[in-house]
């Protein structure tokens, strides 16, 4: 079973302001879980003007302590890779991110598009398919196998859940609000689906 969350959000701020806030939102003192964000590649396509960026975020491992008894989860930090394509001419930015840690056991991804709002061209809207996380244990071996069999876990199992960090949105909104000195933007979920 998996959970997919589709999000539609409107920021009542200009495109350039929201994009600038997005690109500099981390690290910040309000979120101690994001340790660093490093730009590892940045280039501009001279023919299209599209700016490509690849960034690596280093985050504290926030997996609950009870789950860290499993050796693969007992690490201090998690790395995420984010790629973005900023098109200043079309005033849009596409973003794809995924987890680099535990890739042999898990996959997580998020895709977003920032573009001018249909409600007001001076606002920006974001449409996203959010953070589908899948944990796969393909084999059970060693000391854990007998214990797993006692609990009915003889074969592979799948554990999927949606991970959505609301502080990510709050960070962008706070920065936009600070820069503009206006009211908070509108935010709502458009749909939830559980396959």
GUMARDREN-853576 format. One line per 3 residues: number of its first residue (from 1); their letters; for each residue x, y, z of C-alpha. Coordinates in steps of 0.001 Angstrom, whole numbers, plus 500000, padded with zeros to 6 digits. Layout:
BEGIN
NUM	A	X Y Z | ...
This chain:
BEGIN
1	XXX	500000 500000 500000 | 501240 503501 499223 | 500085 507040 499722
4	XXX	500422 509726 497075 | 499700 513325 497967 | 498996 515905 495290
7	XXX	499366 519479 496458 | 498239 522725 494886 | 499478 525831 496634
10	XXX	499269 529526 495803 | 501844 531993 497106 | 500521 535556 496924
13	XXX	503966 536815 495982 | 505754 537387 492666 | 507517 534502 490938
16	XXX	511037 535871 491446 | 510489 536364 495181 | 509185 532837 495789
19	XXX	511958 531231 493728 | 514622 533271 495566 | 513086 532256 498912
22	XXX	512985 528595 497859 | 516643 528598 496851 | 517875 530110 500128
25	XXX	515429 528643 502659 | 517930 526167 504161 | 519824 525978 506382
28	XXX	518087 528277 508842 | 517916 528488 512644 | 514205 527600 512673
31	XXX	514851 524105 511310 | 517669 522277 513075 | 517111 519105 511006
34	XXX	518590 520556 507798 | 522316 520797 508471 | 523563 522004 505072
37	XXX	522573 522479 501441 | 525438 522419 498938 | 525154 523358 495272
40	XXX	527208 520763 493394 | 526350 521873 489861 | 524906 525017 488305
43	XXX	524801 525895 484628 | 522813 527992 482180 | 521763 526742 478755
46	XXX	522740 529627 476455 | 520145 528716 473810 | 517112 528458 476144
49	XXX	518226 530509 479172 | 517228 527651 481505 | 519284 527522 484708
52	XXX	519976 523991 485941 | 520976 523406 489573 | 521848 520239 491446
55	XXX	521970 520539 495234 | 522653 518049 498011 | 520909 518539 501352
58	XXX	522346 516970 504483 | 519647 516365 507092 | 519632 514886 510574
61	XXX	518313 511360 510739 | 514863 511764 512295 | 513940 508081 512108
64	XXX	512437 507161 515504 | 514929 505646 517950 | 512971 502376 518130
67	XXX	513559 501818 514388 | 517261 502660 514694 | 517796 499284 516321
70	XXX	518012 498065 512705 | 521662 498641 511743 | 520965 500234 508337
73	XXX	518897 502965 510025 | 521586 503728 512623 | 523259 506652 510809
76	XXX	523508 510303 511912 | 522617 512029 508618 | 520501 511546 505508
79	XXX	521332 513017 502101 | 518777 514271 499587 | 519472 515337 496011
82	XXX	517462 518113 494407 | 517571 519082 490736 | 515856 522205 489446
85	XXX	515297 523790 486061 | 514521 527523 486262 | 513102 529054 483077
88	XXX	513092 532853 483594 | 511466 533495 480191 | 508452 531251 480873
91	XXX	508550 532136 484599 | 508510 528513 485711 | 510710 526196 487728
94	XXX	510561 522390 487777 | 512042 520576 490775 | 512764 516887 491329
97	XXX	514211 515539 494548 | 515007 512099 495862 | 516772 510435 498767
100	XXX	520398 509370 498266 | 520638 507496 501562 | 519467 503890 501739
103	XXX	518958 503688 497958 | 519471 499920 498072 | 516590 499678 500585
106	XXX	514343 502661 499961 | 513170 505184 497412 | 511639 508576 497970
109	XXX	510805 511273 495448 | 509036 514569 495063 | 508274 516532 491914
112	XXX	507092 520145 491883 | 506418 522844 489319 | 506372 526535 490206
115	XXX	504571 528752 487684 | 502459 531896 487483 | 499069 531494 489131
118	XXX	496008 531317 486903 | 494161 533393 489526 | 496615 536279 489359
121	XXX	499788 536572 487218 | 501511 538406 490105 | 501199 535288 492282
124	XXX	502915 531953 491985 | 501324 528532 492189 | 502972 525226 492935
127	XXX	501688 521840 491831 | 503430 518856 493358 | 503307 515099 493618
130	XXX	504823 514665 497029 | 507309 512445 498737 | 506272 508886 498050
133	XXX	508540 506839 500322 | 508985 503108 499918 | 511039 500909 502237
136	XXX	511897 497467 500938 | 513524 494700 502890 | 514362 492186 500209
139	XXX	515989 489564 502378 | 515912 488625 506004 | 519138 487025 507124
142	XXX	521388 486334 510071 | 520155 486744 513630 | 517015 488608 512611
145	XXX	515591 485780 510489 | 514281 483541 513320 | 512776 486530 515111
148	XXX	511132 487729 511878 | 509633 484295 511256 | 508075 484305 514730
151	XXX	506332 487556 513804 | 505171 486325 510407 | 507828 488188 508405
154	XXX	509259 485280 506451 | 509302 486911 503014 | 510004 490385 501698
157	XXX	507807 493132 502983 | 506963 496595 501744 | 506363 499596 503910
160	XXX	505256 502767 502151 | 504146 506027 503561 | 503879 509613 502531
163	XXX	506340 512041 504022 | 505473 515688 503809 | 507428 518343 505665
166	XXX	505108 521248 506397 | 508020 523292 507755 | 509363 523325 504176
169	XXX	506301 525276 503077 | 506340 527427 506201 | 509946 528367 505532
172	XXX	509171 529662 502031 | 506070 531470 503250 | 507930 533059 506183
175	XXX	510713 534294 503938 | 508235 535722 501404 | 506256 537348 504197
178	XXX	509407 538830 505692 | 510471 540233 502322 | 507038 541569 501398
181	XXX	505603 542435 504826 | 502153 541115 503856 | 499667 538425 504913
184	XXX	500417 534714 504663 | 499815 532960 501324 | 496985 530512 500717
187	XXX	497725 526778 501040 | 495491 523766 500507 | 495653 520095 499562
190	XXX	493861 519327 496324 | 493655 515553 496640 | 494809 512494 498519
193	XXX	494910 509015 497046 | 495685 505715 498714 | 496329 502930 496169
